[in-house]
Each structure stands twice: as structure tokens, then as C-alpha cells.
Amino acid sequence: MSDYKHIGKDFVPPDITGKVTGKAKYAEDFRVDGMVFARMYTSPVAHGRVTNIDTSAAEAMAGVVGILTADDVPASEAPSAAILTNTPAYIGDPILAVAAEDEKTVEDALAAIKVDIEPLPFVTDPLDSLVSGGPDAREEGNVYSRSREGSGFKTVKWTSEQIDEFRAGKEPTGEFVNEWNYGDLEKGFADAKVIIEQPFVTTGYAHMSMEPRTAMAYWENGTCYVHGSAQSQSFWMPGLARMLGIEVKDLVLISENTGGGFGSKISAYPIAGLPGYFSKKIGRPVQLRVTREQEYYMGSARVGFQGWLKMGFAADGRATAADVFIIEDIGANATGGDASSAGGAISLVYDPASMRFRGVPVLTNTTPRGAQRGPGQNQIAAAMAPVMDKAARELGIDRLEIRRVNAVNNDTTVNEDQGPVTSAYMKEALDKGAVMFDWENRKNKAGQKGSKVRGIGIGQGYHSAGANGFDGLVRITPNGKIHLHSGVGNLGTYSFASTTRAAAEVLKCEWEDCVVHNGNSEANLPWNSYQAGSVSIFTQTRTNYVAAMDALEKMKQIAAETMGGEADDYDIDGKRIFNVETPEQGMSYGAIAARAIQLGGAYSGQTWPEDIHEITQRSVQNLAGSGLIGVAKDNLPKEGVVPGLACAFVEIELDLETGRYEILDYVGIAECGTV
């Protein structure tokens, strides 16, 4: 890292002062003239059908300015989440909203509203829905499957005997919906010296974001302005525009700071669209306040697993076969493929020679589900750790060694298609962690004293952490400043700023000469990826790099046209562009920017690459003539899965009488791979 000016070096993020002083603004901190406050009436039942709504008492109250019901917003097709619904599918499903001049009045109005709901059958445990004769979370079916071949409802039922056997930890024999495999599974188990068979359960708890999903919206000249708690910035725009029934060009999203998302705010969610519809109906700005309590039961929760796992190991510890079956609780609204991703994590992290995955995504009348800090990979990590430990114990080999033997590496092939990885150095990460933790000296010292026992363990984690095909945008202005336009959301991880440093690296400029633009689509931001699963660093480092390289090439072309020679005759030093042979012949960054404006065309944004996204195109159009514009789509090569890897070593002390535990030591290693 010592060869770099910015990459791998500490820096001061541009929003740090606001965070430290408390001046940073989140969605609920904004106020505009004429703004009213809205709150939602949410379903008190797990599944039902609204038969009557009486808002007369609320509407008669002084200060109440409007009611919004499901009839005022577009209907959604189950199991997609609705903005408002007359067929609630979980406790907390929004039925209507009321707006008033102040928050006390809106609370009083909510209490005066009467809603009659016809109860429908409901289910909270996927196994209760799978059993023959059991209730279904949706009238359309109890299973919703997403696949390349198509998505849709299905009804899947097992016999009570099959459910009982599964609960007892036996291999499932009931119908499944999703399946993939590779290798010769039968041979893999035949070649195994040790076979471990293990049932497992993982909890689907709330994402617990610090900031609830409060949102505020208003309309000006046909444009909807939305202040929202967004995990992503540019990536939110198309989905939110579709939700509001408008074009992306007629939407402004302001999300300067977001108090956590953890996977629950990756793309636009229906609640964010509600104040836009309410504002249009009453003709005033509307802030929809979401309480901490509501965030827990209507926000999002992790997908829960009930599963069965069987793994075979050769005498040297090598995983010869893996067979996994997962029944996943996907909540009331269809979510992604946590279970299949969990299977993919086994395929990658432990690299079994053969593998089969089977899954059943079951709908329940519970909190909406979604990926939490990774879809499926985190749940399966907790299930796999004891399996690896048991195998090591039965084979008589070290728990670290069995992980080293099976460690993902640059030659590993993964998932059903057995595709490559971009890079992987898990063995090196394990070795580094073992030295820092002093594994060799500590592994045999764990023991019990009274009711307390000490133990050490090793964990491994993974997430697919990279995408490509998004855009980068940088700008140099006549005052010599470098403007770094970032469409990355600000979750508090500072990736919105850290990824732009790749552009600063290319341009060799000082960080103090850079201005980061983010958090507001009116700041002319590029089309950037979703912020989830550690994807931002890999993806937006590339976009900033290609944009800066485009700017650099234009700087050299302008220098050659202005001072003579060829573009390759010139280089930069962070302040000037100069002729390598005669360094005194040069121009400042500001002068180059001014010259770009004079020349026009692609140099200053009057024209742009045809392959960039419409969001980036509009940003370039808006910036045209303000300086030298560097803009490009990431068309750099990318082959294989991008694995974000980690391993950890821990020592704990557990009180066997109370269950209380204390973490005595922890060493974590992040394996970031290569770009």
C-alpha cells in the first residue's frame, strides 16, 4: 500500500463534522413550509380482509387534513409488498394513513378510526404450513419460488409423518421446489471416511436499523422530492419512480445520511412511496413518521432456516460431498434466495468435491423478510462451524487444519455452474489469524473450572461482493477543484467517499482539492450499484477508476492540442499537466478545465458515451460546460464470483448454570482479495 497516495491510507470523510456535532440530517430531520405529519394504521391481525373503514370521527377533528387508503394508491400483485392494502398478510401491514397539522392530532385521529377486518387463516411456522391440511399464509398458495425458469405461487404439502421425521433431524423426504447440484454425490459419500449428519435452525430476527424508515415528500412543478432512509442512492431511483408512477427524470431523492440498513433498505420499499401519493392528494408536503416499534414489526427481518445437512470427509479432512436441504421462512412477501445462497456459500467456503442443494421457500404471516448482512451466507456459517469441528474431532485432526485443507483458493470453482472466483486467499487469512490468536499454544488449554468453561473456536464467512457495468463521473473545474460525483448511499460506512479516492489516485491530486457530491440526485450523480453485501468497494472503485482514466485521457488530448505534440508526451503531478521532456511546458488543472469548456464536445460534457445509463446521461447534461468531464461505464473485464471472505478466532467463557458468556479474546481477518 505504500506505493499509493490515497488507497489504503487514512482520510477525513467529508461528512465527519456533521456526524460528530449532531448536525448531520436524516430523513425525519427535514422540514418544509406547509408540511403535515402522517402516521399509518397498521393491521392488528396476522391475516385478514378489510370489510369496512370508518374515518368519519377522525376527519371531523380539527387539524386533520387527509386520509389515504388502498383505493388511493396502485394495487400490488401478491406476494409483492403493497403501499397500503385491504388484505393484510402480517401484523403491521399498512392499511391506511392519516395526516394532520401536528403529531398529537394525528395520533388522536388514528385512535378514532374504526376498521373491520375479517380474519383469515394464518401461519407463523413454515412447517405448520407444509403439513397436509395446514394453513396457508396466502390464498394463492403457501410457497413462492423465484427461478430462472419463472417465478410464482405453488402449494406444497408434506405428510405429518414427513414433518415429524424432519423435526427429528432425519433426511427430508417431502417435496422441494428448488434444486441444484454438481459432481457425483453418491461417489463422494462412498469415498468419505467420516460422514456428519446435522439438523439446524437459524433465527429470523429484525434488521434493527438505528433509523426507522421515516420519509417525507412534496411536489414542485411536476417533480416529486423524496427525503428517505435509503441504503442505496442512484440505485433507488428507477424503483421509486415506478412506484410513484412517474419517470426517473421527475424524481429527486435526498438521502444524505442513513442510520443503517443491513440489507433492509437496498432498493426502494413501498413505505417510501406513501408520502408522495399522500402529498399529491392533499397538495401539501407530508412527512410519514415511522416509529421504532413499527420498524421492528413492519420493517424487515432475516430469512429464517430450518434445515438438514450431511457432509462427507476423506481421511485427510477434504470435503468429498455435501447435501443440504433448507426450508426457509420468507415471510408474507416474496424475497430473494437466501437458502440457495447459503448453499452457494457451502460450495465456495468449504469447496466440497460434490454437492446437492434442495430448498422450499415457505410464506408465513410474519414480518417481511430480506437479506440481512448477506442473503443466507451468515445463517449457514453458524450451521457449518460445528459440522467442521465434529468432522475434525472424528478424524483426529486439528480444527484449523480441516479448514485449511478445504479453504477456497484461486483455483476453486463454485456453485451449480462451477464457475471461477476472481481471487481467494482464505488459507492465508486463516494462517494470519492463527498466528495473531496464538492458536497452537491455546488450542489445548480450554477447560472447566466450577460452573464456568472456557472454549476457543474458528468461524468463516463469505459474501459475493462485486458487480460491474455501472458508471463513474468526475469533473475538474476552472478553479482547479476535482469534483467526485458518487451515487453510493451513505450508510455510515463511508464507502460513498472511500470509493471516489480511486479517482483521486489516478489524478494524483490532494484530497483537500477534492469535493465529493453525494446524497442528493440534484447533485448530478452517476448510475451506481446497490449498496449491499460489501459490493460497493469492488464495484465503485472500478467506476471511479474508469471515469478518472477518461478524464486523464482528455487532459492529455487537450494539452497536446493546446501546446503541441502527442497526448502520450504528457503526464500529471496532481496540480499540473506537463510535457515529460520539457516539464516547464504545462498547464494547471484549472487551466485545462477552462480549455475543455472552450473546446466543448466530449471534453466538457456536450456529448457523452452512448453506453452510460440515463441517470448518468442527465447528470452529464446538467454539468455540461462547467469543466472537464470524465465519464465512463465500467466495461473492465470481470470473470467469476467476487468473494468477500473473512475468518475469526475467539475465546469465550461460558457459565453452564446461567448461560451467560463473556468474550475473552477475538481476532478477525478480512480477506479482501485483488481487484
N, C-alpha and C positions, 0 to 999 in steps of 0.2 A: 504493500500500500504506500510505501514511502515515495514511489515514483509519481504519485498523483498529487495534484494540487488541492482537489476537493473531495474526491471519492475516498471513503474510509476515514475522513477527518471530521472532527467535531465542528459544529456550526451553530449559529443562533437562528432558530426559526423565526420568521417574520411576525408570528402571532404570539410570541412568548410573553411580551409585555401585557397583552390583554388577558392571557391566561393567569399570569401571576397576580395582577392587580384586580382581577374580577371584572374588568371592563369588556371582556370578550362577550359577544352577544350570541345567544342561542335563539331558536325559533320563537319561544314564548316571551323573549325579552323585547320584541319589536312592537311598536305602537304606531298607528297612523290615524289621521283625523277621521272621525266618524266611526271608528272601529267598535264592533259589538262582540260580545263573548258568547260562545256556543258550547253546549255540552250535549252528550249523547245519552239517549235512553237505550240501555242495552238489555238483552234478553235475560230474564231471571230463570229460564228453563233451558235444559240441555238440547232439546229438540222440540220444535213445535210449529204451529201455523197461526199467524196473527189473524184473528177473525173480526176485531173491531178496535179502533183507536179513537179515544175521546180527548181532544185537546182544548175543548171549549173553555174550561176553567183557567188553563194556562194562558190562552190567548186573551182572556179578559183582564189579565194582570197588567198593571201599569209597568212600563219598561220592557215588556216582551215585544219583540219586533218581528218574529217569524218562526215558523215550524217547517222543517224539512223531513219528508218521508220518502219511502222507497219509490213512490209514484213520481217523485221529482228528479230522480237520478236514473241513469241507464241500468237496466237489469243485467245481471251476470248469469252465465250458464254454469250450473253446478258441475264440479265442485270448486270452481274459481270463487275467490272471496268477493263479496258484494260491498259496495259503499254503504248501502242500507238495505235491509231485507225484511220481507214478510214471512220468511220461512227460516227462522234462526236455527243454526245447527250446533251451537255450543253456548254455554253460559257466558254472556258478554258480547254475543253477536249484535252489532248495532242495528236498531230498529228505526229510530228517528233521532232528530236533533232539534234543539230549541235554542234560539238566540235572544239575548236581552242586553240592555244597556250596561248592566253590571253583573258580576259573578254571583252575588247573593240572589238577585232576582231570577237568574237562570236556574239556580238550584231549587228555588221555591217553585218555579214553573214545572220543572221535572217531576217534583213530588206531587203536583196536581194532575198530571197526565194519567189517564187510565187506559191500559192496553189489555185486551182479552186475547189469550193465547190457548189454542187447542193443543194439549200435549201429544207428542208423538213418541214412538219407541226410541230409546237412546241406549248407547253403549259406551263404556269408558275403557274396557279391556279388549284388545283385539281378539283374544281367544274366545271371549264370550260371544263375539260376532261371528267367528269362524265356525263355532259348533252348530250342528244341524238344528234348526229351529230357533237359533239365537237372533237377537235384534240387529238391525242394520242401521248404521249412522245416517245413511241417506236412502231415500226411497228408490233411487236409481240403482242401488247396489251397495255392497259392503267393501268392495275392493276397487281401487283406481290405479291403473297401471300406465306408466309412460314408457314408450319404447320407440325405437327407430321405425318399427313397422306401423306404429299408430298408438294413440292413447284412448282410454275410455273406461267406462264402468264395467265391472263384472261382478257376478255373485259366486263366491267360493265358500263351500261348506265342508267341514270335516265331521266325521262321526264322533260321538262322545268318547269312544274308545281311543281314537286317534289323538284327541285333545288330551286325554288322561296320560297317554304314553309320552306325549310331548312334554307335559308338565313334569313328568317323572324323569326327564332327561334322556329319553330314548330318541333314536333317529326318527325324524318326521316321515310319515308315510302319506300324509294328506296332499291334496292338490296344491301346486305352486303356480305362480304367474310368470315370474322372470327366471331365466336360467342362462348361464354361460359357462364354458369350460375350456380347458386346453390340456394337452398331454394325455397320457394313459393312466387314468386314476386307479384302475384296478391293479395294474402293474406296480404303481407307486406304493400302494398299501402292501402288496405282496413282498416288495423289496424292503419294507420297513422292519427294523429290529424292535422298535417301540412305537405303539400307537396310543395316542391320548384322545379320549373322547370326553367332551366337556359341554354341558349346557351353560347358558349365560343370560343375564338380564341387565340392561342398562336403562337408567332413568331418563325420562324426557322432561327436564326442568326448564323453567323460564330463562330467556336470554339475560334478563336482569340488566338491561341497559340503564345507565345512570339517568339519561334524559328520556322521559316519556315522549311519545310521538305527537306532541302538540304541533299544530300547523296553523298558519294564517294566510289568507288570500284576499286579493282585491283585483278589480278590473280597471284598466285605463286604456281608452281608445282601442278596444278590441283585444288587448293583451292582458293575459292573466298573470299576475305576480303572486308567487307562492313562496312563503318562508316555511321551510320544512326541516325535519330532522332526517337528513339523508346520509346514508353510508357512502354513496357514490354521488358524483356531481353530474358530469355530462351524461353518464350512462342512464341517469334517471329521466332525462328529458323526453325521449320518444314515448316511453311507457306512460308517463304522467300526462303528456299531451293527448295520447289516445284515450286515457281515462276521462279527460275533460272534454273530449270531442273537438279538439282544436288542432291546428298544425303546430309543429315544433317552433316555427318562427313567431308564433303568437303566445309563447310561454317564456316567462322569466323565472328561474329558480334561484332563490337565495338560500344558501346553506353554508354560512361562513364557518360555523363550528357545530360539531355533532357530539353529543355526550354518549358515545358508544353505540354499537350496533350488533357486533359479534355475529353477523350473518342475518339479522332480522330486518335490516334496512338496506339491503343490497340494491334493490330496484324499487320503483315507486309502489307503495301499498295503498289500498283503497282509502284509508282514513285521510291520506294526504290530499286526495281529490275532493273530499267532502266540503271544506270551506270554500273551494272555488265555485261549486254549484250553489252553495248557500248564499255567497256573496252576489252571484248573478241574480238569484231570485229576489233578494231584498234590496239590492242596489247599494250595499254598504260593505266595507271591509269586515271580514269575520275571522276571529281567532277561535279555533277549536281547541279547547283545553282538554288534554288527556291526563287523568290523574295517575299517580303511582299505582294505586290499586287496579285501575283499568289496564294499565300497561302489563301487569302480571297475567291477567286472565284473557286479554284480547290481543296482546302484542304478538309474541311468538315464543315457542318452546322447542327444544331439541327433539328430534325424532327418537322415540324410544324403541329399543330392540328386545325381543325375546328370541333367543337363538340356540343353535346346536352346532358344535364344531368338532371335527375329527381330523387329526393330523398324524402323519406317519413320519418317522425319523430313522435314518440309517445309523449304523454304529458310530460313525464319526460326528453325528449330530445334524447332518444335512437333511433338510426337509424334503421328503420324497413325494408327499401328497397332502393336499388339504381339501376338505369337503365342508362347506359351510351352508347353513340354512337359516335364514333370518325372517321372522315375522315382524314387520315394522309398523309402529303406530304413527300414521301420517296425519292424525288429527281430522278435523272436519273439512278442511280444504286441501286439495291435492298439492303435494310438494314434490321436490326432486327425489333423486335416487340415493338416499343415504345408505341403504342396505347394499346396493350394488357397488357404491364407492367404498364401503367397508371391505367388500370382497376384493376390490382393486388394491386396497391398502395391504391386505394379506399377501396378495400376489407380488407387490413391489417390495415391501419392507422385509419379508421373510423368504421371498424368492423360491417357493416350493416348485419342484420339478413338474408336478401336475396339479390341477385344481378344478373344482366344480363349485359354482355358486348357484343357489336357489333362493328365491325370495317371494314373499307375499306382502304387498303394501295394503294394510287394512285401515279403512276410515273409522274414526271414533268421534264421539261428540265431545271433544276436548279442545283445549286451546290450539289455535293454528300452529302448525309445525314448520320448521325450516332448519337449514343448516346452522349449526352453532359452532363457530370457530373451526369449520370444516365439516362437510357432509359425510358422516359415517366413519371417517378415519379415527376420530377421537374415541368414539364408542368402542370400536373394535380393539383399540390399543389396550384398553383396560381388560378386555377378554383374553387377548393374546399373551399378555405378560405372564400370568400363572401357567398357561399351557407350555410356554418355553421353559419356565422354571421346573415344571414337573418332568418334562422330557429330559432336561439336563440331569435331574436327580436320578431318574430311572436308568439313564445311560452311564451315570457315574462321571460326567464331565462338568467342567466349570460353567456357571450360568453366563458368564461373559463370553466364554469360548463358543457356546452354541449360537450366540447372537453374531459373533464374528464370522463363523462358518457360513451363516445364512445371510450375511449383510449384503444389501443392494449395492451394486457397483456399476461401473461404466458399461459393462457387458450384459447387464441384466435386461431381460425382456419381460414385459408386464402386460397384465390384463388379458382379455379374451383374444385379442389380435396379436398378442406377444410382440408389441411394438417396443422400440428402444426408449431409453431415458437420455436426456440431454447431458447429464453428468450426475454422479452419485459417489459419495465418499463416506458412507456410513461406517465402514471398518476403521477408517482414520479417526472419525469422530468418537467412536467407542474407545479406541486406544487413548486418545487425548483425555477423555473423561475419566478413564480408569486410572491414569497417572495422577490427575488432579485430585481424584477422590481417594487415592491410595487403596485401590480395590484389593490388591494382592495381600496386603497386611491386614485388611479389615474384614475380609470375606468369611473368616472362620472365628471371628471374635464375638459374633452376635450370641446372645444368651438371655436367660431369665433370672431375675432377682426379685423374689417375692411375687407380687401380682403383676409386676412390670416385665415386659420382654422387649429386647432391642432387636431390630432386624434391618437388613440392607437389601436394596433391590435396584433393578435396572429397568428403565422404560424407554420405549422408542416411539417416535411419532413421524407422521408424514402428511403432507397435503400437496396436491397438484397445484403448482404455484406460478404458472406463467401462461400468458396469452400473447397473441401478436395480431397485426393488422390494424392497429389504431394509429392515431395521428399525433404529431408533435408540432408545436408552434412557438417560435421565438422571434423577438423583434429588437432591433438596435435603432435607437432614436438619435437625432442630431445632437443631443446633449451628452452622448456617449454612454447612456444607460442601456443595460441589457434587460429586456423585459421577457420574463419566462412565464408563459401562459399555461396554466395547469388545470386540466379538467378532472383532477383527482379530488375526491371528497376528503374533508378534514375531520378525521375520527379522533384526533389527538395523538396519532402515531407519527405525524409529521411527514408521511410519505408524499403529501401534496408538494412539499418543498424539497425533500431529500432527493426525489427523482429528478427534479429540474437541475440538480447540481451536475448531472451528466452533461447538460448543455453548457454549463459554466466551465466544465472541464475542457470540452472541445474548444471553446472560445478563449480559454486561458485567462479569463477576467477575474477580478477580485469579487468576492461575494458581496462586498459593500456596494459594488457598482450594479448589482442585480436587483430587479424589482419582480416579485412573484405576484402574479394575478391569479386569484382563485376564489371559489366560494360564491360566485355570482355570475350567472350566464351572461349578464350585460357587460362583464369584463372581457368578453370575446375569448372564450375558452375553446380548446380543441376537443375533438371526439376522443375521449379516453375510456379505458376499460372500467368495468365494475370493480369496486374495492371489496375484496373478499378473498379468504384463503391465501393471504400473502402474495396475491397475484400482482400487486401494484409495482413493487420494486423491479421485478423482471420486465414487466410489460412497459411501464412508463420510462424506465431508464432507456429502453430502446427507442421509444418515440421521441424523447428529448435529444437523444444522440442523433437520430436521422434529421431532425429539424435543425440542429446546430450544424451538422455537416452541410446541409443545404445552404444555411446562412454563410458558412465559411467559403463554400464554393462561389457564391455570389460575390462575396467580398473580394476574392481573388480576381474574379472576372472584371469587376468594376475597377480594381486597381490597375489591371493590365490595360483596360480600355482608356483609363484616365492618364496613366503615367508611362504606358508603353510596355512592350514585352509580352510574355505569355503568362497566363494565370499561374502556372507552376513555378514561376520565378519568385513568387511572393509567399511570405509567411506572416504569422501574427505573434504578438507578445502579450496580449491582454489589454493593451491600450492602443496599439498602432498596428497597421498592416504595412509591411516594408519589403523592399526588394532584397532578397537574400545576398546578392552580390554587392549591392550598394545600400546598406541599411539606412543611410541618411535619407534615401529616397522613399518616402512613405506618406501615409495619411492616418489621421486618428480615426478611431471607431466612429466618432461623431461626424467627421467629415465624410467618411464612407457612407454613413446613413443619409446625410444630406445629398450626396451624389446619387444614391439609389432613388431618392424622391425625384430628382431631376430627370433621371433616365426612365423612370416609370416601368411599366410592364411587370414582369415577374419579380423584378428587384424590389418593388415597393408594394406588391400585392394587387396590382390591377389585373393580373392573371394568376392562375394557380393550377396545381396539378389536377388532372381530371379524376384521379382515383381517391381523393380525400373525401371524407364524409360531409354531408350537407351542413352539419353543425360547424365543422371547421371552415367550410367554404364561406358561410355567413360571417364568421369571425374575421377571416381574411378580408372580405369585402368591407367590413366596418373599419378595419385598420388600414386599409389601402391609402397610401400617400403619407403615412405618419412616420415612416422609417424604412429600414431594410428588413424585409420579411423572410424568415426562414421557416418553411412549412413542408412537411412530407408525411406520407404514410409509411408505417413500418412494414417494409417488404423484405426485411432481412430474413435469411433462412432460419427455420426452426424445425427441428426434426425430433419427434418423440415427446414423451411426458416430461414436464419440468418438475422435479421433485424437491419440495421444501422439506428437509429432513431435520430431525432432532433426536438426541438421546439424553438421558438423565440418570444420575446416580443419587440415591437418597438413603439416609439412615433415619429411622424413627424409633421412638419408644412408645409402646402401647400398654395401657393398663387393662389387663384382661378382666378385671372386675367391673370397671366403669365404661370401658370402651373409649376412653379419652386417649388421644395420641398427641405426641409432640414431634415435630420435625427437628431433628438434631443437626442434620447436615444435608446440603443439596448442591449438586453440581450439574449444570445444564450446558449442553453443547448444541449450538445451531450450526448445521451443515448447509451452507448457502450455495454450494456448487459453483459453477462457472457460467458466465453469460456468453 
